[in-house]
Amino acid sequence: SPYPAEDEFLMKTVDGQTLFIRPVKPEDAPLFTALFKVLSPTTIYYRFFSAVKELNPKMLARFTQIDYDREIALVAIDETSKTDRMLGVARIIGDADSQTGEFAVLVGDNWHGKGIGVCLLEKCLSIAAKRRFRVVHGFVLKTNRNMLALGRKLGFEIEKDLDTDGYKLVIQLEGS
Ligand SMILES: CC(C)(COP(=O)(O)OP(=O)(O)OC[C@H]1O[C@@H](n2cnc3c(N)ncnc32)[C@H](O)[C@@H]1OP(=O)(O)O)[C@@H](O)C(=O)NCCC(=O)NCCS
């Protein structure tokens, strides 16, 4: 499918900044590289479950060149500087059955607590519901309080995950 322009919108952060939210594009690789450079080790660990040092070309391709039918990925862009800056990203990758998907969300440390993560993930979930996904899940490390709070806020059920010694967040989508 072509780029889903209908999923573009503007959001206001809790401190009143306007951000452009849009589906990811193949040309976003430099924006991902720039965002990754300003992430703290903890944020990297919470998102990737390991101490990733840099985003290699294969990872960049995987994050930016997506199949719009199978995957939902939204980025939050600050357009007020001379060059666009990416502040956060959320995605839901559909399984082969197209009924279930796994989410991931990441916001740069400087912009935590402004409502960006919840806005990105909430919109991804609403797109997933429209596409008739039934269940979305994601894994969260035990000490990741911010993500557990965000998950609770969005209505995820929180189960202990014995494999990772963390939690599995699960949500059944409306209309399924
Ligand atoms: C988890 C993460 C995405 C949250 O993004 P964020 O933009 O900072 O979160 P938001 O500002 O949208 O917060 C949404 C809700 O989550 C909770 N929350 C998130 N960050 C919080 C913080 N720093 N302190 C307290 N509560 C917080 C709150 O319940 C908040 O709701 P509220 O504003 O009504 O209190 C962000 O901390 C992050 O990128 N962490 C590292 C990556 C990661 O953990 N990903 C999850 C696994 S894939």
The ligand as a Gaussian input file, in Angstrom:
#p B3LYP/6-31G(d) Opt

LIG

0 1
 C        8.015000       4.847000      28.164000
 C        8.130000       6.122000      27.318000
 C        7.891000       5.781000      25.852000
 C        7.060000       7.118000      27.790000
 O        7.023000       8.205000      26.898000
 P        6.683000       9.669000      27.387000
 O        6.448000      10.495000      26.191000
 O        7.714000      10.118000      28.332000
 O        5.333000       9.393000      28.193000
 P        4.093000      10.379000      28.289000
 O        4.572000      11.756000      28.603000
 O        3.222000      10.210000      27.101000
 O        3.372000       9.805000      29.561000
 C        2.190000       9.038000      29.488000
 C        1.867000       8.463000      30.853000
 O        2.890000       7.528000      31.217000
 C        3.308000       7.735000      32.557000
 N        4.656000       8.324000      32.555000
 C        5.485000       8.371000      31.494000
 N        6.636000       8.991000      31.806000
 C        6.550000       9.322000      33.112000
 C        7.448000       9.951000      34.018000
 N        8.659000      10.390000      33.631000
 N        7.049000      10.099000      35.290000
 C        5.836000       9.667000      35.682000
 N        4.944000       9.082000      34.858000
 C        5.285000       8.902000      33.588000
 C        2.266000       8.620000      33.152000
 O        1.182000       7.799000      33.552000
 C        1.834000       9.466000      31.990000
 O        0.541000       9.938000      32.144000
 P        0.293000      11.381000      32.823000
 O        1.008000      12.369000      31.965000
 O       -1.189000      11.523000      32.771000
 O        0.831000      11.308000      34.195000
 C        9.506000       6.806000      27.490000
 O        9.777000       6.942000      28.866000
 C       10.624000       6.034000      26.832000
 O       10.957000       6.253000      25.676000
 N       11.252000       5.091000      27.561000
 C       12.313000       4.271000      27.005000
 C       11.843000       3.282000      25.970000
 C       10.829000       2.336000      26.550000
 O       10.801000       2.078000      27.728000
 N        9.953000       1.783000      25.693000
 C        8.950000       0.837000      26.160000
 C        9.267000      -0.571000      25.767000
 S        9.133000      -0.805000      24.013000

